[in-house]
Amino acid sequence: MTAHVRTVDGRVAGERGQATRQKLLDCLSEMLGSSPYRDVKVIDVARKAGTSPATFYQYFPDVEGAVLELADELASESSGLSDSLAGRSWAGKTGWQTAQELVDSFMDLWRKNEALLRVVDLGAAEGDKRFSKLRVKILGSVHSSLTAAIKDLQSKGRVDKDVSPAATAGALVTMLAGVASHQKGFSSWGAKQAEIRPALSQLVFLGVTGRKPTR
């Protein structure tokens, strides 16, 4: 549990209070997966957590505020994607494996948090800067890792100097997020679920290295 969790009025929550707050967040996260975001009400979250709306309001100003807390936690979790890529090679068969592992980790993170990420995307699309900043933060660790990888390959003369590392990494991350959020729609285009990750891995490898993967 997070240390020094505070209530809305600034008091430090004790262990029991922290447990209650976390239970409210867990219940909200579960409800986002089964109900439209706009239909989730404070009273329903509190009831599911076995507590009262008054208790909910001790920790969050409203449902939206609690969703932002969940998204912020996810942003911290997503930094692990970057850590797993640190120092990894993008050359030859090892590079192909790196691309595959990145895609697998990214897609798994998206699948696990699909409902929450859908709400974040909705808030960002509606122009809410809080959700936009969190979306950038969630995707930022992968963008930083891919940018660093392209710069490293440029320094070794393996990638054209005219390539913009930041722009290329941004395009790749946007592609990953777009595909991850639209996986269920691929079947209508004649693509099988099992074909999505290999296709993405090839595009990521090609985008980073400018070459076809060595398998």
C-alpha atoms as an extended CHARMM CRD file, in Angstrom:
* protein
*
       215  EXT
         1         1  MET       CA              0.0000000000        0.0000000000        0.0000000000  PROA      1               0.0000000000
         2         2  THR       CA              1.0960000000        3.5460000000       -0.6650000000  PROA      2               0.0000000000
         3         3  ALA       CA              2.7140000000        5.2710000000        2.3140000000  PROA      3               0.0000000000
         4         4  HSD       CA              1.2780000000        8.5360000000        3.6440000000  PROA      4               0.0000000000
         5         5  VAL       CA             -2.0130000000        8.2890000000        1.7900000000  PROA      5               0.0000000000
         6         6  ARG       CA             -4.0810000000       11.3540000000        2.6180000000  PROA      6               0.0000000000
         7         7  THR       CA             -7.7920000000       11.9270000000        2.7590000000  PROA      7               0.0000000000
         8         8  VAL       CA             -9.4700000000       14.7090000000        0.7830000000  PROA      8               0.0000000000
         9         9  ASP       CA             -9.1700000000       17.0410000000        3.7750000000  PROA      9               0.0000000000
        10        10  GLY       CA             -5.4340000000       16.3810000000        4.1460000000  PROA      10              0.0000000000
        11        11  ARG       CA             -5.3670000000       13.8890000000        7.0040000000  PROA      11              0.0000000000
        12        12  VAL       CA             -2.9420000000       10.9600000000        6.8010000000  PROA      12              0.0000000000
        13        13  ALA       CA             -4.8880000000        7.7110000000        6.4810000000  PROA      13              0.0000000000
        14        14  GLY       CA             -4.0060000000        4.8440000000        8.7910000000  PROA      14              0.0000000000
        15        15  GLU       CA             -3.5980000000        1.2340000000        7.6810000000  PROA      15              0.0000000000
        16        16  ARG       CA             -7.3200000000        0.5750000000        7.8670000000  PROA      16              0.0000000000
        17        17  GLY       CA             -8.0770000000        3.7280000000        5.9000000000  PROA      17              0.0000000000
        18        18  GLN       CA             -5.5230000000        2.8100000000        3.2510000000  PROA      18              0.0000000000
        19        19  ALA       CA             -7.0650000000       -0.6360000000        2.9380000000  PROA      19              0.0000000000
        20        20  THR       CA            -10.5230000000        0.8880000000        2.5140000000  PROA      20              0.0000000000
        21        21  ARG       CA             -9.2380000000        3.3300000000       -0.1090000000  PROA      21              0.0000000000
        22        22  GLN       CA             -7.5730000000        0.5160000000       -2.0420000000  PROA      22              0.0000000000
        23        23  LYS       CA            -10.7170000000       -1.5970000000       -1.8970000000  PROA      23              0.0000000000
        24        24  LEU       CA            -12.7100000000        1.2920000000       -3.3430000000  PROA      24              0.0000000000
        25        25  LEU       CA            -10.2060000000        1.5890000000       -6.2000000000  PROA      25              0.0000000000
        26        26  ASP       CA            -10.2790000000       -2.1640000000       -6.8250000000  PROA      26              0.0000000000
        27        27  CYS       CA            -14.0800000000       -2.1790000000       -6.9340000000  PROA      27              0.0000000000
        28        28  LEU       CA            -14.1320000000        0.8110000000       -9.2720000000  PROA      28              0.0000000000
        29        29  SER       CA            -11.6200000000       -0.8680000000      -11.5730000000  PROA      29              0.0000000000
        30        30  GLU       CA            -13.7990000000       -3.9850000000      -11.6900000000  PROA      30              0.0000000000
        31        31  MET       CA            -16.9270000000       -1.9550000000      -12.4080000000  PROA      31              0.0000000000
        32        32  LEU       CA            -15.2850000000       -0.1160000000      -15.3010000000  PROA      32              0.0000000000
        33        33  GLY       CA            -14.9100000000       -3.4830000000      -16.9820000000  PROA      33              0.0000000000
        34        34  SER       CA            -18.6250000000       -4.2660000000      -16.8130000000  PROA      34              0.0000000000
        35        35  SER       CA            -20.3820000000       -0.8790000000      -16.9490000000  PROA      35              0.0000000000
        36        36  PRO       CA            -20.1250000000        2.2320000000      -19.1500000000  PROA      36              0.0000000000
        37        37  TYR       CA            -17.9390000000        4.8150000000      -17.4000000000  PROA      37              0.0000000000
        38        38  ARG       CA            -20.6950000000        7.4310000000      -17.2680000000  PROA      38              0.0000000000
        39        39  ASP       CA            -23.0170000000        4.9620000000      -15.5400000000  PROA      39              0.0000000000
        40        40  VAL       CA            -20.6790000000        4.2590000000      -12.5980000000  PROA      40              0.0000000000
        41        41  LYS       CA            -21.9150000000        6.1220000000       -9.5290000000  PROA      41              0.0000000000
        42        42  VAL       CA            -20.2850000000        6.7680000000       -6.1630000000  PROA      42              0.0000000000
        43        43  ILE       CA            -23.0690000000        4.9590000000       -4.3180000000  PROA      43              0.0000000000
        44        44  ASP       CA            -22.5730000000        1.8480000000       -6.4600000000  PROA      44              0.0000000000
        45        45  VAL       CA            -18.8050000000        1.7690000000       -5.8950000000  PROA      45              0.0000000000
        46        46  ALA       CA            -19.2680000000        2.2730000000       -2.1590000000  PROA      46              0.0000000000
        47        47  ARG       CA            -21.9140000000       -0.4360000000       -1.9530000000  PROA      47              0.0000000000
        48        48  LYS       CA            -19.7260000000       -2.9030000000       -3.8430000000  PROA      48              0.0000000000
        49        49  ALA       CA            -16.8370000000       -2.1200000000       -1.4600000000  PROA      49              0.0000000000
        50        50  GLY       CA            -19.0920000000       -2.6510000000        1.5420000000  PROA      50              0.0000000000
        51        51  THR       CA            -18.8810000000        0.9310000000        2.7410000000  PROA      51              0.0000000000
        52        52  SER       CA            -20.7610000000        4.2370000000        2.3890000000  PROA      52              0.0000000000
        53        53  PRO       CA            -20.6430000000        7.1530000000       -0.0700000000  PROA      53              0.0000000000
        54        54  ALA       CA            -19.4420000000        9.3280000000        2.8320000000  PROA      54              0.0000000000
        55        55  THR       CA            -16.3970000000        7.0800000000        3.1660000000  PROA      55              0.0000000000
        56        56  PHE       CA            -15.7680000000        7.2570000000       -0.5890000000  PROA      56              0.0000000000
        57        57  TYR       CA            -15.7470000000       11.0520000000       -0.4040000000  PROA      57              0.0000000000
        58        58  GLN       CA            -13.1250000000       10.9330000000        2.3340000000  PROA      58              0.0000000000
        59        59  TYR       CA            -10.6250000000        9.7220000000       -0.2600000000  PROA      59              0.0000000000
        60        60  PHE       CA            -11.8800000000       10.9430000000       -3.6420000000  PROA      60              0.0000000000
        61        61  PRO       CA            -13.8230000000       14.0300000000       -4.7840000000  PROA      61              0.0000000000
        62        62  ASP       CA            -15.8660000000       11.9660000000       -7.2580000000  PROA      62              0.0000000000
        63        63  VAL       CA            -15.6880000000        8.9130000000       -9.5320000000  PROA      63              0.0000000000
        64        64  GLU       CA            -13.5510000000       10.8240000000      -12.0330000000  PROA      64              0.0000000000
        65        65  GLY       CA            -11.0270000000       11.6570000000       -9.3200000000  PROA      65              0.0000000000
        66        66  ALA       CA            -10.7750000000        7.9820000000       -8.3870000000  PROA      66              0.0000000000
        67        67  VAL       CA            -10.3080000000        7.0240000000      -12.0460000000  PROA      67              0.0000000000
        68        68  LEU       CA             -7.4410000000        9.5050000000      -12.2750000000  PROA      68              0.0000000000
        69        69  GLU       CA             -5.8400000000        7.8020000000       -9.2690000000  PROA      69              0.0000000000
        70        70  LEU       CA             -6.1130000000        4.4240000000      -11.0060000000  PROA      70              0.0000000000
        71        71  ALA       CA             -4.6070000000        5.8690000000      -14.1780000000  PROA      71              0.0000000000
        72        72  ASP       CA             -1.7340000000        7.4010000000      -12.2500000000  PROA      72              0.0000000000
        73        73  GLU       CA             -0.9740000000        4.0190000000      -10.6800000000  PROA      73              0.0000000000
        74        74  LEU       CA             -1.0290000000        2.4530000000      -14.1520000000  PROA      74              0.0000000000
        75        75  ALA       CA              1.3910000000        5.1030000000      -15.4080000000  PROA      75              0.0000000000
        76        76  SER       CA              3.8500000000        4.0430000000      -12.7060000000  PROA      76              0.0000000000
        77        77  GLU       CA              3.3310000000        0.3790000000      -13.5940000000  PROA      77              0.0000000000
        78        78  SER       CA              3.9570000000        1.0370000000      -17.2800000000  PROA      78              0.0000000000
        79        79  SER       CA              7.4760000000        2.2630000000      -16.5000000000  PROA      79              0.0000000000
        80        80  GLY       CA              8.3460000000       -1.4140000000      -16.1350000000  PROA      80              0.0000000000
        81        81  LEU       CA              8.0880000000       -1.7620000000      -19.9170000000  PROA      81              0.0000000000
        82        82  SER       CA             10.9710000000        0.6570000000      -20.2710000000  PROA      82              0.0000000000
        83        83  ASP       CA             13.0190000000       -1.0910000000      -17.5990000000  PROA      83              0.0000000000
        84        84  SER       CA             12.6730000000       -4.4210000000      -19.4030000000  PROA      84              0.0000000000
        85        85  LEU       CA             14.1470000000       -2.8630000000      -22.5680000000  PROA      85              0.0000000000
        86        86  ALA       CA             17.1250000000       -1.1880000000      -20.9080000000  PROA      86              0.0000000000
        87        87  GLY       CA             20.3680000000       -2.3200000000      -22.4990000000  PROA      87              0.0000000000
        88        88  ARG       CA             18.6530000000       -4.7540000000      -24.8730000000  PROA      88              0.0000000000
        89        89  SER       CA             20.1380000000       -5.2680000000      -28.3110000000  PROA      89              0.0000000000
        90        90  TRP       CA             18.2080000000       -4.5830000000      -31.4980000000  PROA      90              0.0000000000
        91        91  ALA       CA             20.6840000000       -6.4240000000      -33.7240000000  PROA      91              0.0000000000
        92        92  GLY       CA             19.9430000000       -9.6700000000      -35.5770000000  PROA      92              0.0000000000
        93        93  LYS       CA             17.9250000000      -12.4170000000      -33.9360000000  PROA      93              0.0000000000
        94        94  THR       CA             18.3410000000      -10.7960000000      -30.5270000000  PROA      94              0.0000000000
        95        95  GLY       CA             16.7460000000       -7.6370000000      -31.8850000000  PROA      95              0.0000000000
        96        96  TRP       CA             13.8250000000       -9.6220000000      -33.2640000000  PROA      96              0.0000000000
        97        97  GLN       CA             13.3360000000      -11.1550000000      -29.8150000000  PROA      97              0.0000000000
        98        98  THR       CA             13.4910000000       -7.6790000000      -28.2470000000  PROA      98              0.0000000000
        99        99  ALA       CA             10.7490000000       -6.4590000000      -30.5870000000  PROA      99              0.0000000000
       100       100  GLN       CA              8.5760000000       -9.4740000000      -29.8240000000  PROA      100             0.0000000000
       101       101  GLU       CA              8.9730000000       -9.1130000000      -26.0680000000  PROA      101             0.0000000000
       102       102  LEU       CA              8.1270000000       -5.4080000000      -26.2310000000  PROA      102             0.0000000000
       103       103  VAL       CA              4.9680000000       -6.0910000000      -28.2070000000  PROA      103             0.0000000000
       104       104  ASP       CA              3.9610000000       -8.9350000000      -25.8830000000  PROA      104             0.0000000000
       105       105  SER       CA              4.4780000000       -6.8100000000      -22.7720000000  PROA      105             0.0000000000
       106       106  PHE       CA              2.6630000000       -3.8150000000      -24.2690000000  PROA      106             0.0000000000
       107       107  MET       CA             -0.3130000000       -5.8400000000      -25.4580000000  PROA      107             0.0000000000
       108       108  ASP       CA             -0.5670000000       -7.6990000000      -22.1510000000  PROA      108             0.0000000000
       109       109  LEU       CA             -0.5390000000       -4.4190000000      -20.2130000000  PROA      109             0.0000000000
       110       110  TRP       CA             -3.2900000000       -3.0830000000      -22.4670000000  PROA      110             0.0000000000
       111       111  ARG       CA             -5.3930000000       -6.2510000000      -22.1780000000  PROA      111             0.0000000000
       112       112  LYS       CA             -5.0780000000       -6.2720000000      -18.3880000000  PROA      112             0.0000000000
       113       113  ASN       CA             -6.1170000000       -2.6020000000      -18.1210000000  PROA      113             0.0000000000
       114       114  GLU       CA             -8.3890000000       -2.3360000000      -21.1610000000  PROA      114             0.0000000000
       115       115  ALA       CA            -11.3610000000       -0.8000000000      -19.3530000000  PROA      115             0.0000000000
       116       116  LEU       CA             -9.3090000000        1.8590000000      -17.5690000000  PROA      116             0.0000000000
       117       117  LEU       CA             -7.3450000000        2.7550000000      -20.6910000000  PROA      117             0.0000000000
       118       118  ARG       CA            -10.5920000000        3.1360000000      -22.6110000000  PROA      118             0.0000000000
       119       119  VAL       CA            -11.7090000000        5.7460000000      -20.0700000000  PROA      119             0.0000000000
       120       120  VAL       CA             -8.3270000000        7.5020000000      -20.2630000000  PROA      120             0.0000000000
       121       121  ASP       CA             -8.6100000000        7.6260000000      -24.0530000000  PROA      121             0.0000000000
       122       122  LEU       CA            -12.1460000000        8.9940000000      -23.7730000000  PROA      122             0.0000000000
       123       123  GLY       CA            -11.0930000000       11.7450000000      -21.3760000000  PROA      123             0.0000000000
       124       124  ALA       CA             -8.1190000000       12.6650000000      -23.5430000000  PROA      124             0.0000000000
       125       125  ALA       CA            -10.2760000000       12.7170000000      -26.6970000000  PROA      125             0.0000000000
       126       126  GLU       CA            -12.6990000000       15.0770000000      -24.9580000000  PROA      126             0.0000000000
       127       127  GLY       CA             -9.8610000000       17.4980000000      -24.2880000000  PROA      127             0.0000000000
       128       128  ASP       CA             -9.4150000000       16.8580000000      -20.5630000000  PROA      128             0.0000000000
       129       129  LYS       CA             -5.7710000000       17.7950000000      -19.9760000000  PROA      129             0.0000000000
       130       130  ARG       CA             -5.5370000000       15.5980000000      -16.8810000000  PROA      130             0.0000000000
       131       131  PHE       CA             -6.3160000000       12.4840000000      -18.8870000000  PROA      131             0.0000000000
       132       132  SER       CA             -4.1390000000       13.6630000000      -21.7820000000  PROA      132             0.0000000000
       133       133  LYS       CA             -1.1380000000       14.0690000000      -19.4740000000  PROA      133             0.0000000000
       134       134  LEU       CA             -1.6940000000       10.6210000000      -17.9680000000  PROA      134             0.0000000000
       135       135  ARG       CA             -1.9750000000        9.0310000000      -21.4060000000  PROA      135             0.0000000000
       136       136  VAL       CA              1.3190000000       10.6200000000      -22.4060000000  PROA      136             0.0000000000
       137       137  LYS       CA              2.8440000000        9.4100000000      -19.1330000000  PROA      137             0.0000000000
       138       138  ILE       CA              1.5800000000        5.8430000000      -19.6260000000  PROA      138             0.0000000000
       139       139  LEU       CA              3.0520000000        5.6860000000      -23.1350000000  PROA      139             0.0000000000
       140       140  GLY       CA              6.0940000000        7.7970000000      -22.3100000000  PROA      140             0.0000000000
       141       141  SER       CA              8.3460000000        5.0510000000      -20.9620000000  PROA      141             0.0000000000
       142       142  VAL       CA              8.0580000000        2.9980000000      -24.1470000000  PROA      142             0.0000000000
       143       143  HSD       CA              8.5780000000        6.1170000000      -26.2780000000  PROA      143             0.0000000000
       144       144  SER       CA             11.7500000000        6.9760000000      -24.3490000000  PROA      144             0.0000000000
       145       145  SER       CA             13.1410000000        3.4610000000      -24.7540000000  PROA      145             0.0000000000
       146       146  LEU       CA             12.4810000000        3.3270000000      -28.4810000000  PROA      146             0.0000000000
       147       147  THR       CA             13.9280000000        6.8170000000      -28.9710000000  PROA      147             0.0000000000
       148       148  ALA       CA             17.0890000000        5.7850000000      -27.1300000000  PROA      148             0.0000000000
       149       149  ALA       CA             17.3670000000        2.6010000000      -29.1890000000  PROA      149             0.0000000000
       150       150  ILE       CA             17.1220000000        4.4820000000      -32.4950000000  PROA      150             0.0000000000
       151       151  LYS       CA             19.6620000000        7.0800000000      -31.3380000000  PROA      151             0.0000000000
       152       152  ASP       CA             22.0500000000        4.2930000000      -30.3330000000  PROA      152             0.0000000000
       153       153  LEU       CA             21.7470000000        2.6480000000      -33.7450000000  PROA      153             0.0000000000
       154       154  GLN       CA             22.3140000000        6.0330000000      -35.4150000000  PROA      154             0.0000000000
       155       155  SER       CA             25.5030000000        6.5430000000      -33.4190000000  PROA      155             0.0000000000
       156       156  LYS       CA             26.7510000000        3.2010000000      -34.7500000000  PROA      156             0.0000000000
       157       157  GLY       CA             25.8670000000        4.1060000000      -38.3420000000  PROA      157             0.0000000000
       158       158  ARG       CA             23.1090000000        1.5010000000      -38.5720000000  PROA      158             0.0000000000
       159       159  VAL       CA             20.2260000000        3.9500000000      -38.9740000000  PROA      159             0.0000000000
       160       160  ASP       CA             20.1270000000        6.9090000000      -41.3660000000  PROA      160             0.0000000000
       161       161  LYS       CA             20.9480000000       10.2200000000      -39.6660000000  PROA      161             0.0000000000
       162       162  ASP       CA             17.9400000000       11.8530000000      -41.3370000000  PROA      162             0.0000000000
       163       163  VAL       CA             15.5900000000        9.6770000000      -39.2670000000  PROA      163             0.0000000000
       164       164  SER       CA             14.0070000000       11.4970000000      -36.3200000000  PROA      164             0.0000000000
       165       165  PRO       CA             14.2630000000        9.1580000000      -33.2930000000  PROA      165             0.0000000000
       166       166  ALA       CA             11.5480000000       10.9540000000      -31.3160000000  PROA      166             0.0000000000
       167       167  ALA       CA              9.0950000000       11.1510000000      -34.2130000000  PROA      167             0.0000000000
       168       168  THR       CA              9.6850000000        7.5400000000      -35.2660000000  PROA      168             0.0000000000
       169       169  ALA       CA              9.3030000000        6.3050000000      -31.6870000000  PROA      169             0.0000000000
       170       170  GLY       CA              6.1470000000        8.3790000000      -31.3450000000  PROA      170             0.0000000000
       171       171  ALA       CA              4.6700000000        6.8380000000      -34.4720000000  PROA      171             0.0000000000
       172       172  LEU       CA              5.4980000000        3.3340000000      -33.2530000000  PROA      172             0.0000000000
       173       173  VAL       CA              4.0110000000        3.8900000000      -29.8030000000  PROA      173             0.0000000000
       174       174  THR       CA              0.8560000000        5.4020000000      -31.3120000000  PROA      174             0.0000000000
       175       175  MET       CA              0.5910000000        2.3720000000      -33.5970000000  PROA      175             0.0000000000
       176       176  LEU       CA              0.9650000000       -0.0080000000      -30.6560000000  PROA      176             0.0000000000
       177       177  ALA       CA             -1.7030000000        1.8090000000      -28.6460000000  PROA      177             0.0000000000
       178       178  GLY       CA             -4.0670000000        1.9790000000      -31.6130000000  PROA      178             0.0000000000
       179       179  VAL       CA             -3.7680000000       -1.7090000000      -32.4160000000  PROA      179             0.0000000000
       180       180  ALA       CA             -4.0100000000       -2.7030000000      -28.7520000000  PROA      180             0.0000000000
       181       181  SER       CA             -7.2780000000       -0.7930000000      -28.3570000000  PROA      181             0.0000000000
       182       182  HSD       CA             -8.7560000000       -2.2080000000      -31.5550000000  PROA      182             0.0000000000
       183       183  GLN       CA             -7.7560000000       -5.8760000000      -31.3070000000  PROA      183             0.0000000000
       184       184  LYS       CA            -11.3190000000       -7.1780000000      -31.3500000000  PROA      184             0.0000000000
       185       185  GLY       CA            -12.0260000000       -5.3860000000      -34.6230000000  PROA      185             0.0000000000
       186       186  PHE       CA             -9.2870000000       -7.1300000000      -36.5790000000  PROA      186             0.0000000000
       187       187  SER       CA            -11.4100000000      -10.2080000000      -37.2450000000  PROA      187             0.0000000000
       188       188  SER       CA            -13.7780000000       -8.1090000000      -39.3710000000  PROA      188             0.0000000000
       189       189  TRP       CA            -10.8070000000       -7.3310000000      -41.6100000000  PROA      189             0.0000000000
       190       190  GLY       CA             -9.9310000000      -10.9900000000      -42.0300000000  PROA      190             0.0000000000
       191       191  ALA       CA             -6.9950000000      -10.9720000000      -39.6050000000  PROA      191             0.0000000000
       192       192  LYS       CA             -6.6670000000      -13.6490000000      -36.9350000000  PROA      192             0.0000000000
       193       193  GLN       CA             -5.8130000000      -12.7400000000      -33.3500000000  PROA      193             0.0000000000
       194       194  ALA       CA             -2.7140000000      -14.9420000000      -33.4980000000  PROA      194             0.0000000000
       195       195  GLU       CA             -1.4120000000      -12.8960000000      -36.4300000000  PROA      195             0.0000000000
       196       196  ILE       CA             -1.5500000000       -9.4960000000      -34.7270000000  PROA      196             0.0000000000
       197       197  ARG       CA              1.4780000000       -9.7070000000      -32.4430000000  PROA      197             0.0000000000
       198       198  PRO       CA              3.9010000000      -11.0910000000      -35.0800000000  PROA      198             0.0000000000
       199       199  ALA       CA              2.7880000000       -8.3710000000      -37.5080000000  PROA      199             0.0000000000
       200       200  LEU       CA              3.2920000000       -5.6700000000      -34.8770000000  PROA      200             0.0000000000
       201       201  SER       CA              6.6860000000       -7.0700000000      -33.8760000000  PROA      201             0.0000000000
       202       202  GLN       CA              7.8570000000       -6.9210000000      -37.4900000000  PROA      202             0.0000000000
       203       203  LEU       CA              6.6970000000       -3.3110000000      -37.8670000000  PROA      203             0.0000000000
       204       204  VAL       CA              8.3400000000       -2.2650000000      -34.5970000000  PROA      204             0.0000000000
       205       205  PHE       CA             11.6310000000       -3.9180000000      -35.5760000000  PROA      205             0.0000000000
       206       206  LEU       CA             11.5210000000       -2.3340000000      -39.0210000000  PROA      206             0.0000000000
       207       207  GLY       CA             10.6930000000        1.0630000000      -37.5230000000  PROA      207             0.0000000000
       208       208  VAL       CA             13.5690000000        0.9620000000      -35.0410000000  PROA      208             0.0000000000
       209       209  THR       CA             16.2590000000       -0.5770000000      -37.2380000000  PROA      209             0.0000000000
       210       210  GLY       CA             15.1100000000        0.2560000000      -40.7670000000  PROA      210             0.0000000000
       211       211  ARG       CA             15.6120000000       -3.4140000000      -41.6630000000  PROA      211             0.0000000000
       212       212  LYS       CA             13.6190000000       -6.6170000000      -41.9270000000  PROA      212             0.0000000000
       213       213  PRO       CA             14.0290000000       -8.8620000000      -38.8730000000  PROA      213             0.0000000000
       214       214  THR       CA             16.4430000000      -11.7990000000      -38.8040000000  PROA      214             0.0000000000
       215       215  ARG       CA             14.4850000000      -14.7570000000      -37.4740000000  PROA      215             0.0000000000
